[in-house]
């Protein structure tokens, strides 16, 4: 059925150009917290343009099913955006990556199955795109869903390995390539189903040995893969909007993957295949190997320290996200600033469980953007900082990354909190971080520990500070 408002392909392509421009402008504005909100709107407008003009193509029909799918998707998206907590944003991103890959698989299967019986209907480029979309989309789907399960703590977040795992992975890769070649030669849907099944299994085994500390890199990597699968689906459908949008997602995801790996001073291959933290040490002891002990403080003690401070650096980590303490942090900062204390936030690029996790949390609490310092800006400030308040950031503050060649963290750029005049670490316990190693910072004579839930501790600190 031809839609009453059907337009020509040229008009649609012109609309796709406008959508592409909106995508590019939106992504550019997403690079800064100051412009990120408007960037989301610009990109959303571009996507709306692409969807509307795609629906106006003469070959598009089944508007009832399309409307139903759009309605269901809109409801799920709106509810997710409002109900999902900021701590669950990494999980949400992982699910979206997976759904993108899964959609590409369905497109590849449907078009392959529809065109294969027609002689000459599957041209070489469409055939190759369908097979590539099935392979990459399937492993993106299961890999992202396993990342979700790990981030949601439905299974251990640490790397899980078994004997001969690399051999099994290699065998699956060879099998996937074999199914792809057979499917390309015979154009038989059975080989495509085999390719999808093997790729689904490989996606699970691909993410299984990757630990929670590496999740920011993995999420960015799977995001790039979801973009590549969308590009392939675009070639299968002959849809330029999918090709353009998928290319932008693939390129940005790839660049972000490289940036995250560089921030950890590790190669992408080491992150993806190194099983980082595979043997975590578990709960850390309160006494170091050389006999040093940790020093504890109370909210009252910390309030006194802050009262004499001129500059305070807050270092947020995953503990801040878990406790949902971003609003309490902002309230404490407001009190200190009202008393003439300069407050800044030191943001490590891989703090949290996804790229920009801490920026998102602090933005929710309306923390002023100029107070957010990246690692390169913050580190020169620590020697002039009177109190560095670390909230759960474990591995990204561990001095072993600079001084201990035997540490798995060695060489990773860290926040130099140990160079502040005083350091207070808020943690629930002495448990090690996702890297599975003890933090030498906790035994530094200038470091004190404030144990307990970060939000509860901050609320007590706020009460004491207000009454001081």
Buried (B, 14 or more C-beta within 10 A) or exposed (E): EEBEEBBEEEEBEEBBEBBBBBBBBBBEBBEEBEBBEEBEEBBEBBBEBBEEBBBBBEEBEEEEEBEEEEEEEEEEEEEEEEEEEBBBBBBBBBBBBBBBBBBBBBBBBEBBEEBBEEEEEBEEEBBBBBBBBBBBBBBBBBBBBBBBBBBBEEEEBBBBEEEEBEEBBEEBBEBBBBBBEBBBEEBBBEBBBBBBBBBBBBBBBBBBBBBBBBBBBBBBBBBBBBBBBBBBBBBBBBBBBBBBBBBBBBBBBBEBBBBBBEBBBBEBEBBBBBBBBBEBEEEBEBEBEEEBEBBEBBBEBBBBBBEEBEBBBBBBBBBBBBBBBBBBBBBBBEBBBEEEBBBBBBBBBBBBBBBBBBBBBBBBBEBEBEBBBEBEEBBEBBEEBBBBBBBBBBBBBBBBBBEBEEBBBBEBBBBBBBBBBBBBBBBBEBEBBBBBBBBBBBBBEBBBBBBBBBBBBBBBBBEBBEEE
